[in-house]
Amino acid sequence: MNRSDVSRRGRSLAKVLVLQLPVLGLMIMTAIYGWYWYHIYYLPRIRYNLKFYFNGHVVILLIYFVLLYFFTSTYGGLKVGYLKPTDVILSQMFSLLGVNLISYFQLSLMANWLVAVFPMIRMTLLQLLFAIIFVNFSDAIYKKTFPPKHLLLVHADRPVRSILGKFALRPDKYEVEKCIDIRDGLEAAQEEILREKDGSRVYDGVVIWDVPTQIRNELLKFCFHKSVRMYIMPKIPDVLMHGSAELHLFDTPIYMTREYALSFTQRLAKRTIDLVCALILLIIASPIMLITAAAIHFYDKGPVFYKQTRCTLNEKPFQIIKFRSMRVDAEKDGVARLASQNDDRITPCGRFIRKVRIDELPQLINVLKGEMSFIGPRPERPEIIAQYVEEMPEFVYRMKVKAGLAGYAQVYGKYNTTPYDKLKLDLTYIQNYSVWLDIKLMLLTLKILLKPESTEGVTEGQTTALDNNEDR
């Protein structure tokens, strides 16, 4: 084995070890829990005949680690280097709070009484401090090990300013070195993709952005053959195919897409989850709802609730219920429009309840009535749907399932994400639906409540998000 092969294997091993750093962090946080478990909660209970052999302690720590890994993986807390450090820390914070709450009640059940809560709080704070330090340390190591990818962007007639702006948000991961118009010729693009300097390729990957399907397929096969990394903007048919079932009835691969969105079993499971969760949350949130209702009423003596016609499954209209966050005369001209950034129609009380999403709580009533689900595409107004459909007829596809309190587009997008991108996110949810996906999105919804960009309004002068849809 020559020296270059040894060096290459060494770099590969280093990359594998760096990718395992988040798991090492979870193991250290489990060790912190282990110390508190043994010295604070276990030793004082020996006199009450709570005795564990070595394997018993191992099981306690294993349960904690599995729960911590599950929550952290669900919230994205293992994606060090892939997500921003603040996002990873926020994800790990949610994970620790959830797991430590479960562990507290687990310990209380074992002790047949509520155990001391302050040691658990101290432990959580210590783990959070460790998470902040370790995530930043791991992120720095990741950036040294995985430098930014130098990319070539291949595009057609659609403006590229927006996508370039998105890549510019992560200069630690991507650097778009050059843009090339596919209308200059397929061969010119292929030559640029393979261009070399000092014996190595100039670009680490290619971004294929809004290229006509036939030419895009040629580029895809070319890049695959030449082992070039690709970042491809999917079109609506790509998203629909993504959720297809693979059949092996014949001697050639066949993909089947269903004529309906959810099966009977899936609809039954989804409705059961909706009813149980809505009832529980209404009971828990009732004090907050009462305080909010009083604050809205006493501010301007106007109505507490705001009802508006929206569309759900099969474009069926219904009256959505929200806490009123705008002035009573917010749409006195009769024109439907989204809230803009720094919208002066929003009351001070409304600005707060919108920021923390309290204004959405009355929609639990819509869920109980069967008009909405917990997870699904957000319902739109009929007149706004009509505007969207004129521009993109595929917009009606998102109403193959019930509208939801939150969905794929809210978890992975923003309030002012373009309708075309939201549509692709919603269709991704519909085509890949599972009960587990609903549960995962419910957990992730808790995280986005603390992310201000998820509640940003559209820019001034826009009636709908479509007005700024330059990347459609």
DASUL-V636509 format. One record per backbone hydrogen bond with DSSP energy under -1.0 kcal/mol. NH is the residue of the N-H (numbers start at 1). CO is the residue of the C=O. E is the energy in kcal/mol with one decimal. If there is no record, write none. Layout:
<<NH CO E> <NH CO E>>
This chain:
<<6 2 -1.8> <7 3 -2.4> <8 4 -2.4> <9 5 -2.4> <10 6 -2.2> <11 7 -2.2> <12 8 -2.1> <13 9 -2.5> <14 10 -2.2> <15 11 -2.1> <16 12 -2.1> <17 13 -2.3> <18 14 -2.2> <19 15 -2.1> <21 18 -1.5> <24 20 -1.9> <25 21 -2.2> <26 22 -1.8> <27 23 -2.0> <28 24 -2.1> <29 25 -2.2> <30 26 -2.1> <31 27 -2.0> <32 28 -2.0> <33 29 -2.0> <34 30 -2.6> <35 31 -2.1> <36 32 -2.0> <37 33 -3.1> <38 34 -2.5> <39 35 -2.7> <40 36 -1.9> <41 36 -1.5> <42 37 -1.9> <43 38 -2.4> <45 42 -1.7> <46 43 -1.4> <48 45 -1.3> <49 46 -2.1> <50 45 -1.7> <51 49 -1.1> <57 53 -1.5> <58 54 -2.0> <59 55 -2.2> <60 56 -2.0> <61 57 -2.3> <62 58 -2.6> <63 59 -2.7> <64 60 -1.8> <65 61 -2.6> <66 62 -2.6> <67 63 -2.3> <68 64 -2.6> <69 65 -2.8> <70 66 -2.5> <71 67 -2.6> <72 68 -2.4> <73 69 -2.6> <74 70 -2.2> <75 71 -2.4> <77 72 -2.9> <79 76 -1.3> <80 78 -1.5> <83 79 -2.6> <88 84 -2.1> <89 85 -2.8> <90 86 -2.3> <91 87 -2.2> <92 88 -2.6> <93 89 -2.3> <94 90 -2.2> <95 91 -2.2> <96 92 -2.7> <97 93 -2.4> <98 94 -2.4> <99 95 -2.8> <100 96 -2.8> <101 97 -1.7> <102 98 -2.0> <103 99 -2.8> <104 100 -2.1> <105 101 -1.7> <106 102 -2.0> <107 103 -2.7> <108 104 -2.1> <109 105 -2.1> <110 106 -1.9> <111 107 -1.7> <113 108 -1.7> <121 117 -1.9> <122 118 -2.7> <123 119 -2.5> <124 120 -2.3> <125 121 -2.4> <126 122 -2.3> <127 123 -2.6> <128 124 -2.6> <129 125 -2.3> <130 126 -2.3> <131 127 -2.7> <132 128 -2.3> <133 129 -2.0> <134 130 -3.3> <135 131 -2.7> <136 132 -1.6> <137 133 -2.1> <138 134 -3.0> <139 135 -2.6> <140 136 -1.9> <141 137 -2.1> <142 138 -2.6> <143 139 -2.3> <144 140 -1.5> <145 141 -1.9> <146 142 -3.4> <149 173 -3.1> <151 175 -2.9> <152 205 -1.8> <153 178 -2.8> <154 207 -3.3> <155 180 -2.2> <164 160 -2.5> <165 161 -1.9> <166 162 -1.8> <167 163 -2.1> <168 164 -2.0> <170 167 -1.5> <173 170 -1.9> <174 170 -2.5> <175 149 -2.6> <177 151 -2.3> <178 151 -1.1> <180 153 -2.8> <182 155 -3.4> <184 181 -2.3> <185 182 -1.9> <189 185 -1.6> <190 186 -2.4> <191 187 -2.4> <192 188 -2.0> <193 189 -2.3> <194 190 -1.6> <195 192 -1.1> <197 200 -3.2> <200 197 -1.3> <202 195 -2.8> <204 150 -3.2> <205 150 -1.2> <206 229 -2.4> <207 152 -3.2> <208 231 -2.6> <209 154 -3.2> <216 212 -3.1> <217 213 -2.5> <218 214 -1.5> <219 215 -2.4> <220 216 -2.8> <221 217 -2.3> <222 218 -2.1> <223 219 -2.9> <224 220 -2.4> <225 221 -2.2> <226 222 -2.0> <227 224 -1.0> <228 223 -3.0> <231 206 -2.7> <233 208 -2.2> <239 235 -1.8> <240 236 -2.3> <241 237 -2.1> <242 238 -1.3> <244 241 -1.9> <245 256 -2.8> <247 254 -3.1> <254 247 -1.0> <256 245 -2.9> <267 263 -2.5> <268 264 -2.4> <269 265 -2.4> <270 266 -2.5> <271 267 -2.4> <272 268 -2.1> <273 269 -2.2> <274 270 -2.3> <275 271 -2.4> <276 272 -2.3> <277 273 -2.5> <278 274 -2.5> <279 275 -2.1> <280 276 -2.1> <281 277 -2.7> <282 278 -2.3> <283 279 -1.8> <284 280 -2.3> <285 281 -3.1> <289 285 -2.5> <290 286 -2.1> <291 287 -2.1> <292 288 -2.4> <293 289 -2.4> <294 290 -2.0> <295 291 -2.3> <296 292 -2.4> <297 293 -2.1> <298 294 -2.5> <299 295 -1.1> <300 296 -1.2> <301 297 -2.2> <306 322 -3.3> <308 320 -1.5> <310 318 -2.8> <311 380 -1.7> <312 316 -2.5> <314 399 -3.0> <315 312 -1.7> <316 313 -1.6> <318 310 -2.3> <320 308 -2.8> <322 306 -1.8> <323 359 -1.8> <324 304 -2.8> <327 345 -2.5> <330 327 -1.6> <332 329 -1.5> <334 331 -1.8> <338 463 -2.5> <341 458 -2.3> <343 340 -1.4> <346 343 -1.3> <347 325 -2.1> <351 347 -2.6> <352 348 -1.4> <353 349 -2.3> <354 350 -2.1> <355 351 -1.6> <356 352 -1.9> <358 353 -1.4> <359 353 -1.3> <360 357 -1.3> <361 358 -1.7> <363 360 -1.9> <364 361 -2.4> <365 362 -1.8> <367 363 -1.8> <368 364 -2.2> <369 365 -2.0> <370 367 -1.2> <371 366 -2.0> <372 366 -1.2> <373 403 -2.8> <376 406 -2.3> <385 381 -2.6> <386 382 -2.2> <387 383 -1.4> <388 384 -2.4> <389 385 -2.9> <390 386 -1.5> <391 387 -1.1> <392 388 -3.1> <395 392 -2.1> <396 393 -1.3> <397 394 -2.0> <398 395 -1.1> <399 396 -1.7> <400 397 -1.4> <404 377 -1.9> <405 373 -1.5> <406 374 -1.7> <411 407 -2.3> <412 408 -2.7> <417 414 -1.4> <422 418 -2.5> <423 419 -2.7> <424 420 -1.8> <425 421 -2.0> <426 422 -2.9> <427 423 -2.6> <428 424 -1.7> <429 425 -1.7> <430 426 -2.3> <431 427 -2.7> <432 428 -1.0> <438 434 -1.8> <439 435 -2.2> <440 436 -2.8> <441 437 -2.5> <442 438 -2.1> <443 439 -2.1> <444 440 -2.4> <445 441 -1.8> <446 442 -1.0> <448 444 -1.7> <450 447 -1.6> <451 448 -1.5> <454 451 -1.6> <455 452 -1.7> <458 339 -1.9> <462 459 -1.7> <467 464 -1.4> <468 465 -1.3> <469 466 -1.9> <470 468 -1.8> <472 469 -1.5>>
